[in-house]
Amino acid sequence: MPRKALIAYATWAGSTAEIAEEIAKILRDPSMDVEASPAHDIKSLAGNDTVIIGTPIRMGRPHPEIIRFMKQFKNEIPNLKLAFFVSCLNMNEDNEKNRAQTEGYLQPLYKAAPGIKSISTGLFAGVMDATKLTGFWKLVMGRTLQGDFRKWEKIDAWAKILKPNLELQD
């Protein structure tokens, strides 16, 4: 029977969803059934061996939907293999300082589900397209660097490295 992995993500303008779908595409094969779904649509983690949680980071914070997801499933997540990925403009320049800072942005997730341990965390640059934002966010984020800074080869490489760790039986 194939192992099951769930990629739960939140997104503000769609780019984190695109990363989740790319990761799912790479992980999916006859031995691994992978579903990518918005976190707010997930009602149960039952039947999954792995959960991969993806969040954009804005203003140094994970998406609130992901924090709610972590709180909702805090008792189930520790029983699964867990990985995180983030989409963050801070990773436009991948260096030790930015990696440490971006990993620090995940602390609210660890606080929401104490005792969890991630087997891997993918830190990826994101997209800033103020034309897809509204209200306050359009005003504030419209003043930042604009563009698609994702490096698909880096995302694919992380998923390929992650894959054997998910296929191994416990």
C-alpha positions as CSV (number, residue, x, y, z in Angstrom):
1,M,0.0,0.0,0.0
2,P,1.4,3.4,-0.9
3,R,2.4,5.8,1.8
4,K,0.2,9.0,2.1
5,A,1.5,12.5,2.4
6,L,-0.5,15.7,2.8
7,I,0.8,19.1,1.9
8,A,-1.2,21.6,3.9
9,Y,-0.5,25.2,2.8
10,A,-1.8,28.7,3.1
11,T,-1.3,31.5,0.6
12,W,-2.1,35.1,0.2
13,A,-1.8,35.5,-3.6
14,G,-1.2,32.0,-4.9
15,S,2.6,31.6,-5.0
16,T,2.8,29.3,-2.0
17,A,0.1,27.1,-3.5
18,E,2.2,26.8,-6.7
19,I,5.2,25.7,-4.6
20,A,3.0,23.1,-2.8
21,E,1.8,21.7,-6.1
22,E,5.4,21.5,-7.4
23,I,6.5,19.6,-4.3
24,A,3.6,17.3,-4.6
25,K,4.4,16.6,-8.3
26,I,8.0,15.6,-7.4
27,L,7.0,13.4,-4.4
28,R,4.1,11.7,-6.1
29,D,4.8,8.2,-7.5
30,P,3.4,4.6,-7.1
31,S,4.8,4.3,-3.6
32,M,3.7,7.8,-2.4
33,D,0.2,9.2,-2.7
34,V,0.5,13.0,-2.2
35,E,-2.3,15.6,-1.9
36,A,-1.7,19.3,-1.7
37,S,-4.6,21.2,-0.1
38,P,-5.3,24.6,1.4
39,A,-5.0,24.2,5.2
40,H,-8.5,25.6,5.8
41,D,-10.0,22.8,3.7
42,I,-8.4,20.0,5.8
43,K,-10.8,18.3,8.2
44,S,-8.6,15.3,9.3
45,L,-5.1,14.0,9.1
46,A,-6.2,10.4,9.4
47,G,-4.6,8.0,7.0
48,N,-1.6,10.2,6.3
49,D,2.0,9.1,7.2
50,T,3.4,12.6,6.5
51,V,2.3,16.2,6.7
52,I,4.2,18.9,4.9
53,I,3.2,22.4,6.0
54,G,3.8,25.4,3.7
55,T,3.4,29.0,4.7
56,P,4.2,32.3,3.2
57,I,6.0,34.7,5.6
58,R,4.8,38.3,5.6
59,M,6.3,40.9,7.9
60,G,8.1,38.1,9.8
61,R,5.1,36.1,10.5
62,P,3.6,32.8,9.2
63,H,0.2,32.9,7.6
64,P,-2.5,32.9,10.4
65,E,-4.3,30.0,8.7
66,I,-1.2,27.8,9.3
67,I,-1.1,28.7,12.9
68,R,-4.8,27.7,13.3
69,F,-4.0,24.5,11.4
70,M,-1.1,23.7,13.8
71,K,-3.4,24.3,16.9
72,Q,-6.2,22.3,15.4
73,F,-4.0,19.2,14.7
74,K,-1.4,19.7,17.5
75,N,-2.2,16.2,18.9
76,E,-2.0,14.4,15.6
77,I,1.0,16.1,14.0
78,P,3.6,14.6,16.5
79,N,2.5,11.1,15.3
80,L,3.4,11.9,11.6
81,K,6.5,12.7,9.7
82,L,6.6,16.4,9.5
83,A,8.3,18.9,7.2
84,F,7.9,22.6,6.6
85,F,8.5,24.9,3.7
86,V,8.3,28.7,3.7
87,S,8.0,31.2,0.9
88,C,9.7,34.4,2.1
89,L,11.2,37.4,0.3
90,N,14.0,37.3,3.0
91,M,15.3,34.2,1.1
92,N,15.8,36.2,-2.0
93,E,19.4,36.3,-0.8
94,D,20.2,32.8,0.6
95,N,22.9,33.3,3.2
96,E,23.4,32.0,6.8
97,K,22.0,35.2,8.4
98,N,18.8,35.1,6.3
99,R,18.3,31.3,6.8
100,A,18.5,31.7,10.6
101,Q,16.1,34.6,10.5
102,T,13.7,32.9,8.3
103,E,13.8,29.7,10.4
104,G,13.0,31.9,13.4
105,Y,9.8,33.0,11.7
106,L,8.5,29.4,12.3
107,Q,8.6,29.7,16.1
108,P,4.8,30.5,16.3
109,L,4.2,27.1,14.6
110,Y,6.3,25.3,17.2
111,K,4.5,27.1,20.0
112,A,1.1,26.2,18.5
113,A,2.0,22.5,18.6
114,P,4.6,21.9,21.3
115,G,6.8,18.9,21.0
116,I,6.8,18.7,17.2
117,K,9.9,17.9,15.3
118,S,10.5,18.6,11.6
119,I,12.6,16.2,9.6
120,S,13.3,19.0,7.1
121,T,12.6,22.7,6.4
122,G,12.7,24.2,2.9
123,L,13.4,27.9,2.8
124,F,12.5,29.5,-0.5
125,A,12.3,32.9,-1.9
126,G,8.8,34.0,-2.8
127,V,6.8,36.4,-5.0
128,M,5.8,39.9,-4.4
129,D,3.2,41.2,-6.8
130,A,1.3,44.1,-5.2
131,T,-1.3,44.0,-8.1
132,K,-2.6,40.7,-6.5
133,L,-3.1,42.4,-3.1
134,T,-5.8,44.6,-1.7
135,G,-6.2,47.3,1.0
136,F,-3.6,47.7,3.6
137,W,-1.3,45.0,2.2
138,K,-1.3,46.5,-1.3
139,L,-0.3,49.9,0.2
140,V,2.4,48.5,2.4
141,M,3.8,45.8,0.2
142,G,3.6,47.9,-2.9
143,R,6.6,49.7,-1.6
144,T,8.8,46.6,-1.4
145,L,10.8,44.8,-4.1
146,Q,8.5,43.4,-6.7
147,G,8.9,40.2,-8.7
148,D,9.0,36.4,-8.7
149,F,12.1,35.4,-6.8
150,R,11.3,31.6,-6.6
151,K,14.1,29.4,-7.7
152,W,12.3,26.3,-9.0
153,E,15.5,24.2,-9.2
154,K,16.0,24.8,-5.4
155,I,12.4,23.8,-4.6
156,D,12.8,20.7,-6.8
157,A,16.1,19.8,-5.2
158,W,14.6,20.0,-1.7
159,A,11.7,17.8,-2.6
160,K,14.0,15.2,-4.1
161,I,16.1,15.2,-1.0
162,L,13.0,15.0,1.2
163,K,11.4,12.1,-0.7
164,P,13.6,9.2,0.5
165,N,13.1,10.3,4.1
166,L,9.3,10.0,3.6
167,E,9.4,6.7,1.9
168,L,11.3,4.9,4.7
169,Q,9.0,2.9,7.0
170,D,9.1,3.9,10.6
